[in-house]
Structure formats: C-alpha cells, structure tokens
Amino acid sequence: MQCDYFDAGRCRSCTLMGTPYGEQLADKERHVRDVLAPHASGTRWLAPVTSPPSHFRNKAKLVVGGRAGRPTLGILDERGRGVDLRRCGLYEPGLSATFDPLHRLVADLGIEPYDVPARRGELKYVLVTHSPDGEHLVRFVVRSDAGLAAVRGALPRLRAALPSARVVTVNLHPEHKAVLEGETEVVLTDESLLPMRLGEVTLNVGPRAFFQTNTAVARELYGQARRWTDAVEPASVTDLYCGVGGFALHLAASARRVTGVETSEEAVAAARVSAAEQAARTGDPEVTFTAGDATTGVPGDPELVVVNPPRRGIGPDLAARLETSAAAHVVYSSCNVDTLARDLAAMPSLRPVEGRVVDMFPQTRHVEVAVLLRRTASAAG
C-alpha cells in the first residue's frame, strides 16, 4: 500500500507503511509464537486470518480541526493543528464516500472546531461506522447543548446529503480530557442500532458499543470460534466480555445453552435484540445476555468459556476462576499477546492446543490471536 499522507510526513499512524504485506504478516506470526512459546509447546498453529492490506476499516474516528467554515477531518499534528485525511486508503470505500458530504455539512454549519491547545471550541469528533449493507451510524462529539442544537437543526440536511445514515447521534463531552466521549448520548433518529450482517448472524451495534474494526476479519474470527466449538460439542457456553454478542450468537447453533456477560447495559440490550431476531429466523437454542462484571465469575458451570477481553487481558482473578472451573475448553481471543501470555501462565491446566494469528490491522504492529485451550488430563484427574 502506498500513502501520500505517509510519504509527505503528514500522518505516521501506519508504522509499517511500505513494508510488503507478506513480510508484515510473517513478522507478526513470529512475534506471537515467540511470546507464547513458554506456554504453547505442541500447539498446532493454523494459517493466519489475513486482511486486505487497504480499504478494510469499517469505522472512522475523525478529529475535527481547522476553523469554523473551513474544518479538517482527520487527526491533529504535534502542535494540535488539524490534518485533513479524507483520502486515507485504510477505509472501506462505502465509508470513505461519507467523508466529503459530512465535511460540507460541518463547514456549512459553521461550528467552531475544538482547539485542543487553547481549550476552546465546540465540535471535537465525527465518528462514522459503515455496515456491510451500506448503511451508516454517524456520531458528532460536541462540548455543549449549543452544538447539540446545531446538529439537531441540521438533521434534515444531513439525511438528504447522506441517505445511508440510519443512525445519527450527538455525544456531549464538555470536559478537556483525553477520552473520546462523554456520558450523555442523544439519538436524533428513529433508529438507534446499526445492523452489521455477518453471514447468518446479524449483530446490532449502538453508538457506544464495541465492534471489530475489520468486518471481513471479524467474520473469520467468529467462524474459527464456531469451528472449534463444533469440534468439542459443549452442551453449554459462557461468553465473557460478550459485547453485542458476536461470539455468543455465532456459537448459538453449536450448544444447547449460551450465556453472554457484559458490563455495558447498552451492549447487552443490543445483543438481546439480535438474539430475538436470530431466534425468529433460525430457532437457535437458548441464548441469554446479562449485564455484569465478566471478571467476577463464570456463571452457569459451562463446558466451554469464551473470553475476549480488552488489552489488559482477563487478569489474575478471572484466570484463577477459570483455572478451577469445570470448563473443559476455553476460546481466548486476545488483542494483546503479552497479556495473553501472562494469563496463560496463571492457568497451567488449560493448555493451548490450536492457535491462529488474526490480522485485524494491516500496516501496524498490532496483532490479534485466538487460541483454543483444553484442560489437561492430569489437572482433570
């Protein structure tokens, strides 16, 4: 992949830009195997899940810079000035197609972009998610009710300029903090969820819900978890850190009972919508979702547990609970191989039997890995 922004030094986010994709992937595989070697002897490594090297991202976090009437959508440079990246080659074409209409709308509104060094201004971000069916979820992050009123008043123009905008929201984030969003989310459209169709499973994604950034790779990741689950035939599955239900709903046909646990009540509500829709279509066995802390236990004495934690991993408490649980297998989907290695060390009776590198983010050193863990016979005895 060649990038004019990278070549001009305007954006250096893609640290592997210019490195052939095959070399990137080989280096990531080597790194994963090296880090996990002390805990994964005898592991069968499957061929990695590959991604298109460009045009793979399904969502964009566009920092608004510049000035009122002449905004930039992209990132901020080291001095806090806006760098416009509307021609970035990482985004899916259907996502990139939204950038110019949104740029014109922001310019026409005349909302003052938030100036980070000066700590003044109104509009902080425009966030866009693109679905496989060509629909969009558009969020505006503003500082005050004045910004909310401006976007609300422009909603008819936005819908006319971008008919694919199924969900439009405004997030109020008044504080000067290095976090993306505030506590208040205002939905301006009748619809509040964006359907993300992944083959037989459709997930519903709300404004603040986590969803994998690479749709094609996410589909393969869920498919791998389902194949592992089919092979071990558990009667019951618990999906910890379940989010909007990606793993749980993909495994619903492979077990009689599936339970998802997630701290975000919004994500749980969306997962329940998806489960009801899926049950109506397929008649899948019982799938339930509950809001709770995934680290505090493993409800239901499942035969298989799925964990998909944030970068910090599952931590010592949950690792100890899994180590002493009745689960014969664990599917661990990790976005940080270092914390995965730490967690594996804390679960010596659960040994990796198969693993797969998952390349969610080409052009960067970020790598994900999925492993199937099986309880050893000695521990079971």
N, C-alpha and C positions, 0 to 999 in steps of 0.2 A: 504494500500500500504506500502510495506517495501522498504527501500532505503539504500544501502550500503554506499553511499556517506554521507547521513544524519547521519547514525549510527556512521560513522568514524569521524564525525565533519568536513568533507571536504566541505560541502555545507549545508547552513541552510536557503536557499531561501524558502523552503516549510515549513512555520511556523506551520502548522497543521499536519505535518507528524506524523503518529502513532495514530492520533485521528480517530476513526471509521467514515466512510463517513456519515452514518446516523446522527451522532452527529454533524459533521461539518455543514450539511445542516440545521438541526434544529436550531443551534445557529445562522446561517445566517438569516433564516426566522425570528427568534425572534428579531434580531437586526434591520432588515428592518422595521418590524411592530412597534417596539418601537420608532424608529426615526421618522417615518411618522405618528404616532398616532395623533398628533395635527391637521393634515391636511387631514386625510384619514378615518374619522369616517364613518361607513357604507360601506366602501369599501369591495367588495367581492374578497377574495384572492383565486386565482386558485392554483392548485397543482404546485409546483416548477418545472422548467425545470432542470432535473438532467443531470449529465455528467458521463461517465465512470471515476472512480477515478484515472486511469492511462492511458497512451498511448492516450492522447486526443489532444495534441498540434500539430497544423499544420505548425508551423514555429519555427525556432530556431535562436537565436542571439548568436553566438559562439564567445567569445572573444579569440583572438589568443595570446597565451603566450609561454613560453619556450624560445627556441633559434633556430636560423637558422638550418634546418636539423632535429631538434627534437622539433617540436611545440606541444603545447597543444591546444585543442579546448574545451572551456567551460566557466569558469569565472576566475576572479583574486581574490586572497585572500587579507587579510587586508594589506599585505606588497607589493601588486602589482605583486605577482608571479602567474603564470598560474596554474590552476587546471583543469585537463582534465576530462570532464563529458560526454564522448561519450556513456556511458551506462546508462544515465539518463532515468528513466522509464516514464517520462511525455510525450515523443514524440510519435506520430503515428509511427507504425513500418516502413512504407514506407519512413518516414523522417529519422528515425534512420539509415536506410540502406545506406544513403548517407554519413554518417559521416566518416567511415573508408576510402572510396575512396577519399574523399576530404582531409582527414588528410595525406594520402600518397602523394597526389598531392602537397600539401603545403610543405611537408617535402622534396620532390624531387626538388621542385623549389628553395629551399634554401633561400627564402625570410626571412629577419630578422623580427621577430615579434616586434610589437611596445612595448617598455618598458616604461610604464606609469611613474614610479618614476624618471627614467633617462631622459625621454622625447626624446628618440631616437628609431629608428627602422622604419619599413615600413608598415607591414600588421597589421591592427587593428582588423577587424572582418571578419568572414564568416557568411553570413546570408542566410538561406535556407527556402523556402516555399514549402509545399507539397500539391498537388491538389488531389481531390477525384479520378481522373483518373490516378494517379501515376506519374504525371509529376512534374517538379521542376523548381523553379526560384532561381538561385544562384547568390549572390552578394558578391563581395570582396571589403572591405573598406580599401583603401591604402592612403599613405600620398603624393605620388608624381607620376610624369609621369613614373619614373623607375618601380614602382610597377605595373602601368597600362601596360607597355610594357611586363613585365614578365608574367602577367596573359594572355594578348592577345596572346603571343607566345605559351602559354600552352593550348590554347583553344582546339586544336585537341586532345590532350591527355585527357583533361577533358571530352570532348564529348565521347571519346572512353571508358573511365572508368565509365562514368555516362551518358548513352544514354538517360536517362529520363530528362536531363537538357534541357528544352525547351527554357529557357531564361537565359542568363549569362550576368552580368553587372559588371562594376567596378565603385565604387564611390570614388572620390578624396576628402579626408578630411585632409588637411595639418596641421591644427591647433591643438594645445593641448587644447581641450575644452571637457567638459563633455556632449557632444551631440553625437548622433550615427553616423551622416553622414554629408558630406559637400554638397556644392551647385551643384557640377558637377557630372552627372551620364553618363557613357559611356556604351551603349548597344553593346555587342560584337556579338550577334546572330542575325539572320534574324528576329526572333520573339522578340517582346518587351513586350507582355502581356501573362499572365498565366491564362487560363480559369479555373474557380472554379465552377464546376457544383453542383447546389443545387436543385435537383429535376427538376422541369420545368424551373427553372431560372438558367442561367449561367452568372456569373459575370466575367469580365476580370480585372485582377489585375496587375498593373505595379509595377516597382521596389520600388517606394516610397509611394505607395498607402496603406491606412489603410484597413485591412480586419480582421474580428474577428478571434482570435487565435484558437477557438474551433469550427470546422466545423459543427459537429453534433448539438451543442447547438445553433450556429448561424442559422441553418436551422429551428430549433424550434422557435427561437425568431422571425424570419421573418414570419413564419407561424402563430404565435399568432397575430402579427400586421395585417396580412391579414384577419384573422377571425374577429377581432374587426372591421376592415374596411368593410368587407362584411355585418356585422350586422347593421352598421349605414348608409350604402349605400350613401356615399357622391358623388356628381357629380364631385367634383374636390379635388385634394390632392396636398399639397406642402410639400416636404421632405427637411427640412433644415439640414445642415451638412450631405449631402447625400453621400459623399464619392464616391465610384464606383457604387452607385445606388442600394445597397442592398434592402432597404425598397421600394424605388420608383418602381423598376422593379417587386417586389413581389406584389405590390398593383395595378399594371397596369390593371389587369383584373377586378378590383373592382371599378374603377372610369372612367369616360369618359375622364378626363384630369389629368395628373400627371406632376408636375414640380419639378425638383431637383435643389438645390442650394448648391454650394460647393466652398470653396476658392481655392482649388488646381486645376489648369488648367489641370494637368496631369490626375487627377482622373476624371474630367469631360470628357476629351477626351476618357478615357477608358469606362466610363458609356455610352457615345454615341455609341461606338462600340457595347456594349452589347444590347443597346436598338434597334439598327438597326438589329442585329441578331435575337432578340426576336420578333420583328415585322414581320420579314420574316418567322419565324416559326409559330407564333400564331395569327398574325394580331391584336395584342393588340391595344387598343385605344392610343391616342397621349401621348407620354412620351418625355419630353424635359428636357435638363440639361443645366444649365448656371453657369458660374464661377462668384462668387460674395461673399460678406460677409454675412453670414447667420444671423448675429446679427442685421443687419440694417433694416430689414423689412420682411413682409410676402407677397410676390408678388402674384398677381392673385386673391385676395379675396377668398381663398379656403374654402371649408366647413370642411375639416379636415387637420390638420397640424401634421407632424411627426417631432420630434426633437430627435437627437441622438448626443448630444454634448460631448466634452471632459470632463475630470474630473472637470473642473471648473464650469460646468453647463452652462445654457443659459445666466445667468446674468440679472441684473435689466432692461437694455434697452429692450432686446428682450422679457422678461417677461411682461413688460408694454405694448409692442405692441401686444402680444398675448392676454393680458387681455382686450384690447379694440378692438380686431379684430372681424371679422364676423364669425370666425371659431366656429362651434358648438362643435367640438371634437378635442382633441389633443392626439396623442400617444407619450408618453415621454419614451424613452429608456435611462436609466441612468447607468453610471458606478461608480457613487459616490452618495450614498443615502443621505449624508449630504447636498450636493449642490442641490439635488432634493428637499429636504425638504425646503431649503431656497427659491428655485424658486416657489414651490407651495404656500408658504406664500405670494409671490408677485403676485399671480394670483388667488385671492379669488373666482372669479366667475367660475373658471374652477376646478371642484372637481373630485377627483379620484372615479371612480365607479367600476373598476376592476383593479387588480394588480397581478403581477406574479414575483416571485423571479427567477432569471436566473443564474445558477451556471456555469459560464464560466471558473472558475479557481479553481478546487478542490485542496486541500492541502494548500490553502492560505486563508486568511481572506477576500480577495477581493470578492465582490459580486455585481452583477448587478440586476436591477429591471426594469420591464416595467409596465407602468400604462396607462390606458385609462381614459382621463379626459373628462367630459361633462360639458358644460356651464349650469349653474343653471337657472331655470325658472325665479327666481327673478332678476338675472342680465340681462337676455334676455328682460325682461319687462321694 
